[in-house]
């Protein structure tokens, strides 16, 4: 039994010795191969040309000595990467150019009207944000012009002085005439607009319907019954006269109908709100129109 154990231990010791020698031989082979590869690489990168070589020439030689796929990888890493954005694609740029060509520059109309009775200046931006800046000397009219700006999203700037010591008639009329002229100037040839506007505005018990056409032909249909003669100090007869004056100078066909209402303030305010929304609709750009005049005649004018 003792002899068998001794024989087995001898066998194991011999096997471990052979394995160690084999591993050492493998490591020596790997070290030798690594040294040969390093030497050959150095010879590729730094060949013995027998003369001085500049750093740039060395880099060129080293690059040309490398395999083709390594040279391609090196060149791609040395060149800056160019990113392509979908936003800058030709079709996108063309679309943006077409859409911007349909929208004209800011449509602004500015008018100054001076008579022996009044001094009025008006500036309207049809492509505004609803900025209201009015001082007319008639507080209730200021309130109504605020509705025109806010609900039409027009920037409305009005300054007026007049013979309000007599009454508000001349100032109310001349402000409306100036606003109509400013609209006429801001619209220009009326290219690309919707032209028509239609809106019904409720205000509590009051309900007012407004339909208009920026046709170039002035006409007012006014079917509104205001039950009281005054709202505050404002003569309610001046509401119809305001819109008639605006229609005359703007070249607008305008129909205003009262569908319901009992409170004078509500009826008048709903009228200005409905008018503002209908006018906003009519003056906005129609993208399908392509910047053309919305008329089978090819022209929209006062004549």
C-alpha positions, 0 to 999 in steps of 0.5 A: 500500500505504501509503495502504491502511494509513493508511486502515485505521488511521484506521478503527480509531481512529474505531471506538475513539473511538465505542466510548469515547463510547458507554461514557461515555454508558452510565456517565452514564445508570447514574449518573443512574438511581442518583441518581434511585433514591436520591432517590426512596427517600429521599423514600419513607423521609423524606417531607416532611410539614411537621411533626416526626415521631418515630423510631417514626413514621418507621419505620412510614411507611417500612415502609408505603411499601415494597412489600408483599413487602418489608414481609413480609420485613422483618417476618419478619426482625424477629420471632424464629423459633420452632423446632418439635421433634419431641420435643415433639409432642403424640403424643410427650407422650401416649406419654410420659404413658401409659408413665409412668402404667404405672410406679408410684413407687419400690416400697420395702418397709421392716420392723423385726422385734423379738423376745426372740431377734432384732432385724431391720430390712430395706429392699428397693427392687424398682426398685433397681440391685443395691445389697447392704448386709447385716450379719446376723451369719451370713457365709454368709447375707450372701453369699447376700443379695448374690446376691439383690440383684445378680441381682435388681437389688434394693437390699437393706439388712439389719441383724440381731442375734440369739442366734447364740451358740445357733445361726443358726436364729432369726436366719435365720428372722426375716430371711426373715420380714422380707424376705417382709413387705418384699416384700409391702409393696413390691408393694402391689396388684401392679398391672401386674407380670408376676406369674410368674417362671421361671429356671434358673441353672447354677453349674459342675456345679450346676443349679437351676430356680426357678418362682414366682407372686406369687399371694398364696397361700403354698406352697413346693415344695423338691426340693433335696438338699444333700450336706453338713450345713454350708457353713462354719459355716452349717447347710444345713438352714436353706436350706429353712427360709429360703425357707419363712419368706419364702414364708409372709409374702410370699404367694408360690408357690415351686418350687425343683428341683435338676437337677444338683449335687454341691458344697453351696456351688454348689447353695445359691448357684445356688438364690439366683441362680435365685430372684433372677432369677425374682423380678426377672422376676415383679416387673417391669412388663408394659407390655401389662398397662396397670397392671391387676392380673394376675388374672382375679379382679381381685385378688391378696392373701393372703386 
